[in-house]
Amino acid sequence: MSSHEPGEEYAGTAVISAGDTEVEVEVALRSTFQPIDGHLHWYGRLDATAALPSTRAGTVVSLRTEHGTAEGRLSDVDPWGRFRITGTGRPPF
């Protein structure tokens, strides 16, 4: 699905950067406009990858897709080892 036009969701390959480390991951992302605060919020999950375990929840990362780049914050890890990522503003898709 990564070869579609950007919209309200994206599923495909992305590159996550934390410090001087860059890792290619599969992502599933969505976005929604929140009228209460007037901002676009995007969120999703990163597939589990062996290169991310040293990264902790709360880490600010850069996420790049073929459509753009945005800063996001990693949060909880689900039972399958996938980080949740959230961001505000223009999403990376």
N, C-alpha and C positions, 0 to 999 in steps of 0.2 A: 504493500500500500504506500510505500514511500515515494512513488512517482506521480502522486496526485498534486493538484493545486492546494496551497495552504487554505485552511478554513478553521472550523471550530475544534477539529481533532487531527491528530497525527499519530500514525503507527509506523515505525520503521527504524532505520539506523540513525544514530546520533553519536557525536563525540562529546564526552564529558571531560572537562579540565578542572583539576584541583591542584593548585600550586604549579609545579612543573611536570605533573603527570597528566597524560591524555590517554583515554581509553575509549574504544569504540564499543557502544552498547546498543541493544535493541530497546526501544522505548514505546510506551503507549501514553499519549498526552491528550489533554482536553483543555478547553478554555471557556470561560463564561464571564459576562459582564455583570458586576455587582452594583446595582443602582444605589445601594445604601452608602457606599464609599466612593462611587463614581469611577472605579478602576476595573480593568480587565484582569482577571486572575486566571492563571494556568496551573495545571497540576497533572500528575501522572505517576507512573512507576517505571523504574529502570530494571531491565532483566538482571538477574544475579550474574556477577562476574567476579572471577578470582582476583582481579586487580583492584577492587574497591574495598575489601574488608578493613583496611587500615583507616578508611574514611569514616567519620562519625556523623551521627545525626546532628544537625545544626550547622554543618559545613556549608559555606557558600561556594558554589561551583559555577562554571560556565558551561552551557549546553548548546551545542551547535548542530543544526540539521542543514540539509541542502537549501532550506528556505531562510535561514537566519540564525542569529546567536542571541542568547539572553542569559542573564544571571538568575540562578535559582538557589534554593536552600534545600538540602537533604533533610528528611525527617525520619520517621519510624521505618524500621525494617520489618517486613512481614515474615511469616513462618517459612517462606520459600527463599528468603535471603534477598528480596527485592527492596531497594530503597524507594521511598516516596519522594518526589521532588515537587516543590511549589515555587511559584514566582508571581510577580505583579508587574503589569505593563505589557509591552509588546512581547508575545511569546516567540519562541524560536522556530515557529512553523507558520 
